[in-house]
Each structure stands twice: as C-alpha cells, then as structure tokens.
Amino acid sequence: MKTTQFLKTAEVEKPWIVVDATDAVVGRLASFVAMRLRGKHRPDYTPHIDCGDNVVIINAEKVKFTGNKTTDKKYYRHTGHPGGLKETTPQKVLTGRFPDRVMRKAVQRMLPKESPLARQQLSNLRVYAGADHPHSAQNPELVEFTSLNSKNLKAK
C-alpha cells in the first residue's frame, strides 16, 4: 500500500507566470488566478503548503464584466463608525485612481478566508494596471488566458 506524498516547504518550486487581462471576464480570470495561486493545478498539490505559482496580471484596467455588472454591481466597505457604510461600483473603481483593485479583490475573495496561508498565497499575486511590470528578471511564462476558452474573452 502506497502512502500519500506531501511536499515539504523546501521542495516547492514556484514558477512565475504573466496573464494579460485585456478584455478578459473578471470572474473567470479571478478563478483561474486563484487556482494557480493555491497550486491546485499541480499533481503534487499539498493543502497546507504554499505551493502555487507567482502570478503577474497586466492590463488590469482593461478587464470586462458580463451583463450590466459594471453599473449594477456594488462594492461595500465600512469605515467603522456608525452609519459609515460606503458603496461604489466597478465602473467607478476601474476609471479611478487604482483600477487594479478590482482584480485584486476578486482574487482575494476566491481564496480561503482569513487564514495565514491565504495571506501568504495572496502575496504571490502582483497586479498592474498597465502593460509594464518589473518582473522580467524572473523570466515569467506568458499564459494566454483568453485563448483557453471562448467564454474567457468578452467582445467589445
């Protein structure tokens, strides 16, 4: 009888990948990136070890929502004071100062909640609004996300 082989932290190899988010559907891209960050695409996946990839998302300001989510969806936050509930829409965030927050929050909400492992896995995510990124020294592999499935690309 064979036993299950678990990875040790020192044995983990974490490759770098780059994903271009131009015209990609937000939820599908966030799901793909969350799976890569957790390492569930690997045959030697270990649930209690950070064995996922380092993911760089470029062109995050060009992501698309399906349907009317751009205007109808609401993001809520609370200031901590009575009556301090604030809301905004994805359209305001994407046209605002930090358009990369839409993708970062979408991926964060697909990871396990409030655990040290989830925070460590989220630290392997880098999101950039434009096409430039400073991680070319790591020789990242370009993943053509929109060509994996026709539903991943939202036509204009």
CNS distance restraints for C-alpha pairs under 8 A (distance, minus, plus):
assign (resid   5 and name CA) (resid  44 and name CA) 7.92 0.50 0.50
assign (resid   6 and name CA) (resid  44 and name CA) 7.29 0.50 0.50
assign (resid   6 and name CA) (resid  45 and name CA) 7.88 0.50 0.50
assign (resid   6 and name CA) (resid  46 and name CA) 5.92 0.50 0.50
assign (resid   7 and name CA) (resid  11 and name CA) 6.34 0.50 0.50
assign (resid   7 and name CA) (resid  12 and name CA) 6.91 0.50 0.50
assign (resid   7 and name CA) (resid  44 and name CA) 7.02 0.50 0.50
assign (resid   7 and name CA) (resid  45 and name CA) 7.70 0.50 0.50
assign (resid   7 and name CA) (resid  46 and name CA) 6.20 0.50 0.50
assign (resid   7 and name CA) (resid  49 and name CA) 7.41 0.50 0.50
assign (resid   8 and name CA) (resid  12 and name CA) 6.85 0.50 0.50
assign (resid   8 and name CA) (resid  49 and name CA) 7.53 0.50 0.50
assign (resid   9 and name CA) (resid  49 and name CA) 6.56 0.50 0.50
assign (resid   9 and name CA) (resid  50 and name CA) 7.61 0.50 0.50
assign (resid   9 and name CA) (resid  51 and name CA) 7.95 0.50 0.50
assign (resid  12 and name CA) (resid  51 and name CA) 5.87 0.50 0.50
assign (resid  13 and name CA) (resid  51 and name CA) 7.36 0.50 0.50
assign (resid  14 and name CA) (resid  51 and name CA) 6.72 0.50 0.50
assign (resid  14 and name CA) (resid  52 and name CA) 6.31 0.50 0.50
assign (resid  14 and name CA) (resid  53 and name CA) 4.95 0.50 0.50
assign (resid  14 and name CA) (resid  54 and name CA) 6.40 0.50 0.50
assign (resid  15 and name CA) (resid  53 and name CA) 5.32 0.50 0.50
assign (resid  15 and name CA) (resid  54 and name CA) 6.18 0.50 0.50
assign (resid  15 and name CA) (resid 140 and name CA) 7.35 0.50 0.50
assign (resid  16 and name CA) (resid  53 and name CA) 5.96 0.50 0.50
assign (resid  16 and name CA) (resid  54 and name CA) 4.71 0.50 0.50
assign (resid  16 and name CA) (resid  55 and name CA) 5.96 0.50 0.50
assign (resid  16 and name CA) (resid  56 and name CA) 7.58 0.50 0.50
assign (resid  16 and name CA) (resid 138 and name CA) 6.81 0.50 0.50
assign (resid  16 and name CA) (resid 139 and name CA) 7.16 0.50 0.50
assign (resid  16 and name CA) (resid 140 and name CA) 4.57 0.50 0.50
assign (resid  16 and name CA) (resid 141 and name CA) 6.29 0.50 0.50
assign (resid  17 and name CA) (resid  53 and name CA) 7.14 0.50 0.50
assign (resid  17 and name CA) (resid  54 and name CA) 6.34 0.50 0.50
assign (resid  17 and name CA) (resid  55 and name CA) 5.13 0.50 0.50
assign (resid  17 and name CA) (resid  56 and name CA) 6.20 0.50 0.50
assign (resid  17 and name CA) (resid 140 and name CA) 4.78 0.50 0.50
assign (resid  17 and name CA) (resid 141 and name CA) 4.61 0.50 0.50
assign (resid  17 and name CA) (resid 142 and name CA) 5.78 0.50 0.50
assign (resid  17 and name CA) (resid 143 and name CA) 6.57 0.50 0.50
assign (resid  18 and name CA) (resid  55 and name CA) 6.01 0.50 0.50
assign (resid  18 and name CA) (resid  56 and name CA) 4.71 0.50 0.50
assign (resid  18 and name CA) (resid  57 and name CA) 5.89 0.50 0.50
assign (resid  18 and name CA) (resid  58 and name CA) 7.28 0.50 0.50
assign (resid  18 and name CA) (resid 140 and name CA) 6.02 0.50 0.50
assign (resid  18 and name CA) (resid 141 and name CA) 5.95 0.50 0.50
assign (resid  18 and name CA) (resid 142 and name CA) 4.77 0.50 0.50
assign (resid  18 and name CA) (resid 143 and name CA) 6.02 0.50 0.50
assign (resid  19 and name CA) (resid  55 and name CA) 7.40 0.50 0.50
assign (resid  19 and name CA) (resid  56 and name CA) 6.21 0.50 0.50
assign (resid  19 and name CA) (resid  57 and name CA) 4.92 0.50 0.50
assign (resid  19 and name CA) (resid  58 and name CA) 6.35 0.50 0.50
assign (resid  19 and name CA) (resid 142 and name CA) 6.20 0.50 0.50
assign (resid  19 and name CA) (resid 143 and name CA) 5.41 0.50 0.50
assign (resid  19 and name CA) (resid 144 and name CA) 6.74 0.50 0.50
assign (resid  19 and name CA) (resid 145 and name CA) 6.56 0.50 0.50
assign (resid  20 and name CA) (resid  57 and name CA) 6.00 0.50 0.50
assign (resid  20 and name CA) (resid  58 and name CA) 5.13 0.50 0.50
assign (resid  20 and name CA) (resid  59 and name CA) 6.14 0.50 0.50
assign (resid  20 and name CA) (resid  60 and name CA) 7.86 0.50 0.50
assign (resid  20 and name CA) (resid 143 and name CA) 7.67 0.50 0.50
assign (resid  20 and name CA) (resid 144 and name CA) 7.20 0.50 0.50
assign (resid  20 and name CA) (resid 145 and name CA) 7.25 0.50 0.50
assign (resid  21 and name CA) (resid  29 and name CA) 7.63 0.50 0.50
assign (resid  21 and name CA) (resid  57 and name CA) 6.56 0.50 0.50
assign (resid  21 and name CA) (resid  58 and name CA) 6.06 0.50 0.50
assign (resid  21 and name CA) (resid  59 and name CA) 5.40 0.50 0.50
assign (resid  21 and name CA) (resid  60 and name CA) 5.56 0.50 0.50
assign (resid  21 and name CA) (resid  62 and name CA) 6.58 0.50 0.50
assign (resid  21 and name CA) (resid  63 and name CA) 5.77 0.50 0.50
assign (resid  21 and name CA) (resid 145 and name CA) 7.95 0.50 0.50
assign (resid  22 and name CA) (resid  59 and name CA) 5.76 0.50 0.50
assign (resid  22 and name CA) (resid  60 and name CA) 7.09 0.50 0.50
assign (resid  22 and name CA) (resid  61 and name CA) 7.95 0.50 0.50
assign (resid  22 and name CA) (resid  62 and name CA) 4.97 0.50 0.50
assign (resid  22 and name CA) (resid  63 and name CA) 5.67 0.50 0.50
assign (resid  23 and name CA) (resid  62 and name CA) 5.80 0.50 0.50
assign (resid  23 and name CA) (resid  63 and name CA) 5.01 0.50 0.50
assign (resid  23 and name CA) (resid  64 and name CA) 5.51 0.50 0.50
assign (resid  23 and name CA) (resid 153 and name CA) 5.86 0.50 0.50
assign (resid  23 and name CA) (resid 154 and name CA) 5.60 0.50 0.50
assign (resid  23 and name CA) (resid 155 and name CA) 7.13 0.50 0.50
assign (resid  23 and name CA) (resid 156 and name CA) 7.76 0.50 0.50
assign (resid  24 and name CA) (resid  28 and name CA) 7.82 0.50 0.50
assign (resid  24 and name CA) (resid  29 and name CA) 6.67 0.50 0.50
assign (resid  24 and name CA) (resid  62 and name CA) 7.79 0.50 0.50
assign (resid  24 and name CA) (resid  63 and name CA) 5.22 0.50 0.50
assign (resid  24 and name CA) (resid  64 and name CA) 5.81 0.50 0.50
assign (resid  24 and name CA) (resid 145 and name CA) 7.96 0.50 0.50
assign (resid  24 and name CA) (resid 146 and name CA) 6.33 0.50 0.50
assign (resid  24 and name CA) (resid 152 and name CA) 5.68 0.50 0.50
assign (resid  24 and name CA) (resid 153 and name CA) 4.84 0.50 0.50
assign (resid  24 and name CA) (resid 154 and name CA) 5.99 0.50 0.50
assign (resid  25 and name CA) (resid  29 and name CA) 6.14 0.50 0.50
assign (resid  25 and name CA) (resid  63 and name CA) 6.22 0.50 0.50
assign (resid  25 and name CA) (resid  64 and name CA) 5.06 0.50 0.50
assign (resid  25 and name CA) (resid  65 and name CA) 5.62 0.50 0.50
assign (resid  25 and name CA) (resid  66 and name CA) 6.88 0.50 0.50
assign (resid  25 and name CA) (resid 151 and name CA) 7.97 0.50 0.50
assign (resid  25 and name CA) (resid 152 and name CA) 5.61 0.50 0.50
assign (resid  25 and name CA) (resid 153 and name CA) 6.13 0.50 0.50
assign (resid  25 and name CA) (resid 154 and name CA) 6.09 0.50 0.50
assign (resid  26 and name CA) (resid  30 and name CA) 6.00 0.50 0.50
assign (resid  26 and name CA) (resid  63 and name CA) 6.10 0.50 0.50
assign (resid  26 and name CA) (resid  64 and name CA) 6.08 0.50 0.50
assign (resid  26 and name CA) (resid  65 and name CA) 5.97 0.50 0.50
assign (resid  26 and name CA) (resid 103 and name CA) 6.91 0.50 0.50
assign (resid  26 and name CA) (resid 106 and name CA) 7.50 0.50 0.50
assign (resid  27 and name CA) (resid  31 and name CA) 6.12 0.50 0.50
assign (resid  27 and name CA) (resid  65 and name CA) 7.97 0.50 0.50
assign (resid  27 and name CA) (resid 106 and name CA) 7.07 0.50 0.50
assign (resid  28 and name CA) (resid  32 and name CA) 6.27 0.50 0.50
assign (resid  28 and name CA) (resid 152 and name CA) 6.34 0.50 0.50
assign (resid  29 and name CA) (resid  33 and name CA) 6.14 0.50 0.50
assign (resid  29 and name CA) (resid 145 and name CA) 7.58 0.50 0.50
assign (resid  29 and name CA) (resid 152 and name CA) 7.39 0.50 0.50
assign (resid  30 and name CA) (resid  34 and name CA) 5.99 0.50 0.50
assign (resid  30 and name CA) (resid 103 and name CA) 6.78 0.50 0.50
assign (resid  30 and name CA) (resid 106 and name CA) 5.78 0.50 0.50
assign (resid  30 and name CA) (resid 107 and name CA) 4.77 0.50 0.50
assign (resid  30 and name CA) (resid 110 and name CA) 7.37 0.50 0.50
assign (resid  31 and name CA) (resid  35 and name CA) 6.30 0.50 0.50
assign (resid  31 and name CA) (resid 107 and name CA) 6.91 0.50 0.50
assign (resid  31 and name CA) (resid 110 and name CA) 6.77 0.50 0.50
assign (resid  32 and name CA) (resid  36 and name CA) 6.42 0.50 0.50
assign (resid  33 and name CA) (resid  37 and name CA) 6.08 0.50 0.50
assign (resid  33 and name CA) (resid  55 and name CA) 7.21 0.50 0.50
assign (resid  33 and name CA) (resid 107 and name CA) 6.85 0.50 0.50
assign (resid  34 and name CA) (resid  38 and name CA) 6.19 0.50 0.50
assign (resid  34 and name CA) (resid 107 and name CA) 5.74 0.50 0.50
assign (resid  34 and name CA) (resid 108 and name CA) 7.82 0.50 0.50
assign (resid  34 and name CA) (resid 110 and name CA) 6.25 0.50 0.50
assign (resid  34 and name CA) (resid 111 and name CA) 6.28 0.50 0.50
assign (resid  35 and name CA) (resid  39 and name CA) 6.11 0.50 0.50
assign (resid  35 and name CA) (resid  40 and name CA) 5.56 0.50 0.50
assign (resid  35 and name CA) (resid  41 and name CA) 6.65 0.50 0.50
assign (resid  36 and name CA) (resid  40 and name CA) 6.52 0.50 0.50
assign (resid  36 and name CA) (resid  41 and name CA) 6.35 0.50 0.50
assign (resid  36 and name CA) (resid  52 and name CA) 5.62 0.50 0.50
assign (resid  36 and name CA) (resid  53 and name CA) 5.74 0.50 0.50
assign (resid  36 and name CA) (resid  55 and name CA) 7.64 0.50 0.50
assign (resid  37 and name CA) (resid  51 and name CA) 7.82 0.50 0.50
assign (resid  37 and name CA) (resid  52 and name CA) 4.43 0.50 0.50
assign (resid  37 and name CA) (resid  53 and name CA) 5.31 0.50 0.50
assign (resid  37 and name CA) (resid  54 and name CA) 6.79 0.50 0.50
assign (resid  37 and name CA) (resid  55 and name CA) 7.06 0.50 0.50
assign (resid  37 and name CA) (resid 121 and name CA) 5.87 0.50 0.50
assign (resid  37 and name CA) (resid 122 and name CA) 7.20 0.50 0.50
assign (resid  37 and name CA) (resid 124 and name CA) 7.00 0.50 0.50
assign (resid  37 and name CA) (resid 125 and name CA) 7.46 0.50 0.50
assign (resid  38 and name CA) (resid  50 and name CA) 6.71 0.50 0.50
assign (resid  38 and name CA) (resid  51 and name CA) 6.59 0.50 0.50
assign (resid  38 and name CA) (resid  52 and name CA) 4.72 0.50 0.50
assign (resid  38 and name CA) (resid  53 and name CA) 7.65 0.50 0.50
assign (resid  38 and name CA) (resid 111 and name CA) 7.85 0.50 0.50
assign (resid  38 and name CA) (resid 121 and name CA) 6.52 0.50 0.50
assign (resid  39 and name CA) (resid  45 and name CA) 5.92 0.50 0.50
assign (resid  39 and name CA) (resid  46 and name CA) 7.94 0.50 0.50
assign (resid  39 and name CA) (resid  50 and name CA) 7.43 0.50 0.50
assign (resid  39 and name CA) (resid  51 and name CA) 5.23 0.50 0.50
assign (resid  39 and name CA) (resid  52 and name CA) 3.63 0.50 0.50
assign (resid  39 and name CA) (resid  53 and name CA) 6.58 0.50 0.50
assign (resid  40 and name CA) (resid  45 and name CA) 5.66 0.50 0.50
assign (resid  40 and name CA) (resid  52 and name CA) 7.40 0.50 0.50
assign (resid  41 and name CA) (resid  45 and name CA) 7.44 0.50 0.50
assign (resid  45 and name CA) (resid  51 and name CA) 6.84 0.50 0.50
assign (resid  46 and name CA) (resid  50 and name CA) 7.89 0.50 0.50
assign (resid  46 and name CA) (resid  51 and name CA) 7.03 0.50 0.50
assign (resid  48 and name CA) (resid 117 and name CA) 7.51 0.50 0.50
assign (resid  49 and name CA) (resid 117 and name CA) 7.61 0.50 0.50
assign (resid  50 and name CA) (resid 117 and name CA) 6.82 0.50 0.50
assign (resid  50 and name CA) (resid 120 and name CA) 7.28 0.50 0.50
assign (resid  50 and name CA) (resid 121 and name CA) 6.26 0.50 0.50
assign (resid  52 and name CA) (resid 121 and name CA) 7.28 0.50 0.50
assign (resid  53 and name CA) (resid 124 and name CA) 7.23 0.50 0.50
assign (resid  54 and name CA) (resid 124 and name CA) 4.83 0.50 0.50
assign (resid  54 and name CA) (resid 125 and name CA) 6.11 0.50 0.50
assign (resid  55 and name CA) (resid 124 and name CA) 6.33 0.50 0.50
assign (resid  55 and name CA) (resid 125 and name CA) 5.01 0.50 0.50
assign (resid  55 and name CA) (resid 126 and name CA) 6.25 0.50 0.50
assign (resid  56 and name CA) (resid 125 and name CA) 6.07 0.50 0.50
assign (resid  56 and name CA) (resid 126 and name CA) 4.74 0.50 0.50
assign (resid  56 and name CA) (resid 127 and name CA) 5.87 0.50 0.50
assign (resid  56 and name CA) (resid 128 and name CA) 7.69 0.50 0.50
assign (resid  57 and name CA) (resid 125 and name CA) 7.79 0.50 0.50
assign (resid  57 and name CA) (resid 126 and name CA) 6.22 0.50 0.50
assign (resid  57 and name CA) (resid 127 and name CA) 4.74 0.50 0.50
assign (resid  57 and name CA) (resid 128 and name CA) 6.10 0.50 0.50
assign (resid  58 and name CA) (resid 127 and name CA) 6.23 0.50 0.50
assign (resid  58 and name CA) (resid 128 and name CA) 4.97 0.50 0.50
assign (resid  58 and name CA) (resid 129 and name CA) 6.14 0.50 0.50
assign (resid  58 and name CA) (resid 130 and name CA) 5.94 0.50 0.50
assign (resid  58 and name CA) (resid 131 and name CA) 5.28 0.50 0.50
assign (resid  58 and name CA) (resid 132 and name CA) 7.12 0.50 0.50
assign (resid  58 and name CA) (resid 133 and name CA) 7.31 0.50 0.50
assign (resid  59 and name CA) (resid  63 and name CA) 7.59 0.50 0.50
assign (resid  59 and name CA) (resid 128 and name CA) 6.31 0.50 0.50
assign (resid  59 and name CA) (resid 129 and name CA) 4.87 0.50 0.50
assign (resid  59 and name CA) (resid 130 and name CA) 4.56 0.50 0.50
assign (resid  59 and name CA) (resid 131 and name CA) 5.23 0.50 0.50
assign (resid  60 and name CA) (resid  99 and name CA) 6.82 0.50 0.50
assign (resid  60 and name CA) (resid 100 and name CA) 5.36 0.50 0.50
assign (resid  60 and name CA) (resid 103 and name CA) 6.70 0.50 0.50
assign (resid  60 and name CA) (resid 127 and name CA) 6.83 0.50 0.50
assign (resid  60 and name CA) (resid 128 and name CA) 6.03 0.50 0.50
assign (resid  60 and name CA) (resid 129 and name CA) 4.59 0.50 0.50
assign (resid  60 and name CA) (resid 130 and name CA) 6.86 0.50 0.50
assign (resid  61 and name CA) (resid  94 and name CA) 5.91 0.50 0.50
assign (resid  61 and name CA) (resid  95 and name CA) 7.92 0.50 0.50
assign (resid  61 and name CA) (resid  99 and name CA) 5.22 0.50 0.50
assign (resid  61 and name CA) (resid 100 and name CA) 6.19 0.50 0.50
assign (resid  61 and name CA) (resid 129 and name CA) 5.02 0.50 0.50
assign (resid  61 and name CA) (resid 130 and name CA) 7.10 0.50 0.50
assign (resid  62 and name CA) (resid 129 and name CA) 7.98 0.50 0.50
assign (resid  64 and name CA) (resid 154 and name CA) 6.54 0.50 0.50
assign (resid  65 and name CA) (resid  69 and name CA) 5.87 0.50 0.50
assign (resid  65 and name CA) (resid  70 and name CA) 5.94 0.50 0.50
assign (resid  65 and name CA) (resid 154 and name CA) 7.90 0.50 0.50
assign (resid  66 and name CA) (resid  70 and name CA) 7.86 0.50 0.50
assign (resid  66 and name CA) (resid 154 and name CA) 7.41 0.50 0.50
assign (resid  68 and name CA) (resid  72 and name CA) 5.87 0.50 0.50
assign (resid  68 and name CA) (resid  73 and name CA) 7.79 0.50 0.50
assign (resid  69 and name CA) (resid  73 and name CA) 4.83 0.50 0.50
assign (resid  69 and name CA) (resid  90 and name CA) 7.69 0.50 0.50
assign (resid  70 and name CA) (resid  89 and name CA) 6.79 0.50 0.50
assign (resid  70 and name CA) (resid  90 and name CA) 5.34 0.50 0.50
assign (resid  70 and name CA) (resid  91 and name CA) 5.30 0.50 0.50
assign (resid  71 and name CA) (resid  89 and name CA) 5.98 0.50 0.50
assign (resid  71 and name CA) (resid  90 and name CA) 6.79 0.50 0.50
assign (resid  71 and name CA) (resid  91 and name CA) 6.14 0.50 0.50
assign (resid  72 and name CA) (resid  89 and name CA) 7.09 0.50 0.50
assign (resid  73 and name CA) (resid  89 and name CA) 5.90 0.50 0.50
assign (resid  73 and name CA) (resid  90 and name CA) 6.87 0.50 0.50
assign (resid  74 and name CA) (resid  87 and name CA) 6.20 0.50 0.50
assign (resid  74 and name CA) (resid  88 and name CA) 5.62 0.50 0.50
assign (resid  74 and name CA) (resid  89 and name CA) 4.90 0.50 0.50
assign (resid  74 and name CA) (resid  90 and name CA) 7.20 0.50 0.50
assign (resid  75 and name CA) (resid  87 and name CA) 5.42 0.50 0.50
assign (resid  75 and name CA) (resid  88 and name CA) 5.26 0.50 0.50
assign (resid  75 and name CA) (resid  89 and name CA) 5.99 0.50 0.50
assign (resid  75 and name CA) (resid  90 and name CA) 7.44 0.50 0.50
assign (resid  76 and name CA) (resid  85 and name CA) 6.92 0.50 0.50
assign (resid  76 and name CA) (resid  86 and name CA) 5.71 0.50 0.50
assign (resid  76 and name CA) (resid  87 and name CA) 4.51 0.50 0.50
assign (resid  76 and name CA) (resid  88 and name CA) 6.74 0.50 0.50
assign (resid  77 and name CA) (resid  85 and name CA) 5.93 0.50 0.50
assign (resid  77 and name CA) (resid  86 and name CA) 5.34 0.50 0.50
assign (resid  77 and name CA) (resid  87 and name CA) 6.45 0.50 0.50
assign (resid  78 and name CA) (resid  84 and name CA) 5.40 0.50 0.50
assign (resid  78 and name CA) (resid  85 and name CA) 4.49 0.50 0.50
assign (resid  78 and name CA) (resid  86 and name CA) 5.93 0.50 0.50
assign (resid  79 and name CA) (resid  84 and name CA) 5.02 0.50 0.50
assign (resid  79 and name CA) (resid  85 and name CA) 6.56 0.50 0.50
assign (resid  79 and name CA) (resid  86 and name CA) 7.58 0.50 0.50
assign (resid  80 and name CA) (resid  84 and name CA) 6.31 0.50 0.50
assign (resid  88 and name CA) (resid  92 and name CA) 6.68 0.50 0.50
assign (resid  88 and name CA) (resid  93 and name CA) 7.41 0.50 0.50
assign (resid  89 and name CA) (resid  93 and name CA) 6.57 0.50 0.50
assign (resid  90 and name CA) (resid  94 and name CA) 5.98 0.50 0.50
assign (resid  90 and name CA) (resid 102 and name CA) 6.99 0.50 0.50
assign (resid  91 and name CA) (resid  95 and name CA) 6.20 0.50 0.50
assign (resid  92 and name CA) (resid  96 and name CA) 5.82 0.50 0.50
assign (resid  93 and name CA) (resid  97 and name CA) 7.43 0.50 0.50
assign (resid  93 and name CA) (resid  98 and name CA) 6.76 0.50 0.50
assign (resid  93 and name CA) (resid  99 and name CA) 5.59 0.50 0.50
assign (resid  93 and name CA) (resid 101 and name CA) 7.52 0.50 0.50
assign (resid  93 and name CA) (resid 102 and name CA) 7.01 0.50 0.50
assign (resid  94 and name CA) (resid  98 and name CA) 7.15 0.50 0.50
assign (resid  94 and name CA) (resid  99 and name CA) 4.22 0.50 0.50
assign (resid  94 and name CA) (resid 100 and name CA) 7.49 0.50 0.50
assign (resid  94 and name CA) (resid 102 and name CA) 7.14 0.50 0.50
assign (resid  95 and name CA) (resid  99 and name CA) 6.47 0.50 0.50
assign (resid  98 and name CA) (resid 129 and name CA) 7.84 0.50 0.50
assign (resid  99 and name CA) (resid 129 and name CA) 6.26 0.50 0.50
assign (resid 100 and name CA) (resid 104 and name CA) 6.42 0.50 0.50
assign (resid 100 and name CA) (resid 127 and name CA) 6.03 0.50 0.50
assign (resid 100 and name CA) (resid 128 and name CA) 6.09 0.50 0.50
assign (resid 100 and name CA) (resid 129 and name CA) 5.35 0.50 0.50
assign (resid 101 and name CA) (resid 105 and name CA) 5.88 0.50 0.50
assign (resid 102 and name CA) (resid 106 and name CA) 6.17 0.50 0.50
assign (resid 103 and name CA) (resid 107 and name CA) 6.18 0.50 0.50
assign (resid 103 and name CA) (resid 127 and name CA) 7.45 0.50 0.50
assign (resid 104 and name CA) (resid 108 and name CA) 6.07 0.50 0.50
assign (resid 104 and name CA) (resid 127 and name CA) 6.83 0.50 0.50
assign (resid 105 and name CA) (resid 109 and name CA) 6.06 0.50 0.50
assign (resid 106 and name CA) (resid 110 and name CA) 6.66 0.50 0.50
assign (resid 107 and name CA) (resid 111 and name CA) 6.73 0.50 0.50
assign (resid 108 and name CA) (resid 122 and name CA) 6.77 0.50 0.50
assign (resid 109 and name CA) (resid 113 and name CA) 7.54 0.50 0.50
assign (resid 111 and name CA) (resid 118 and name CA) 6.13 0.50 0.50
assign (resid 112 and name CA) (resid 118 and name CA) 5.75 0.50 0.50
assign (resid 113 and name CA) (resid 118 and name CA) 6.96 0.50 0.50
assign (resid 114 and name CA) (resid 118 and name CA) 6.94 0.50 0.50
assign (resid 114 and name CA) (resid 119 and name CA) 7.58 0.50 0.50
assign (resid 115 and name CA) (resid 119 and name CA) 6.46 0.50 0.50
assign (resid 116 and name CA) (resid 120 and name CA) 6.20 0.50 0.50
assign (resid 117 and name CA) (resid 121 and name CA) 6.13 0.50 0.50
assign (resid 118 and name CA) (resid 122 and name CA) 6.05 0.50 0.50
assign (resid 119 and name CA) (resid 123 and name CA) 6.27 0.50 0.50
assign (resid 120 and name CA) (resid 124 and name CA) 7.05 0.50 0.50
assign (resid 121 and name CA) (resid 125 and name CA) 7.50 0.50 0.50
assign (resid 128 and name CA) (resid 132 and name CA) 7.47 0.50 0.50
assign (resid 128 and name CA) (resid 133 and name CA) 6.86 0.50 0.50
assign (resid 135 and name CA) (resid 139 and name CA) 7.53 0.50 0.50
assign (resid 135 and name CA) (resid 140 and name CA) 7.48 0.50 0.50
assign (resid 136 and name CA) (resid 140 and name CA) 6.59 0.50 0.50
assign (resid 144 and name CA) (resid 148 and name CA) 6.88 0.50 0.50
assign (resid 145 and name CA) (resid 149 and name CA) 7.82 0.50 0.50
assign (resid 145 and name CA) (resid 152 and name CA) 7.23 0.50 0.50
assign (resid 146 and name CA) (resid 150 and name CA) 7.00 0.50 0.50
assign (resid 146 and name CA) (resid 152 and name CA) 5.11 0.50 0.50
assign (resid 146 and name CA) (resid 153 and name CA) 5.27 0.50 0.50
assign (resid 147 and name CA) (resid 152 and name CA) 7.52 0.50 0.50
assign (resid 147 and name CA) (resid 153 and name CA) 7.83 0.50 0.50
assign (resid 148 and name CA) (resid 152 and name CA) 7.36 0.50 0.50
assign (resid 149 and name CA) (resid 153 and name CA) 7.74 0.50 0.50
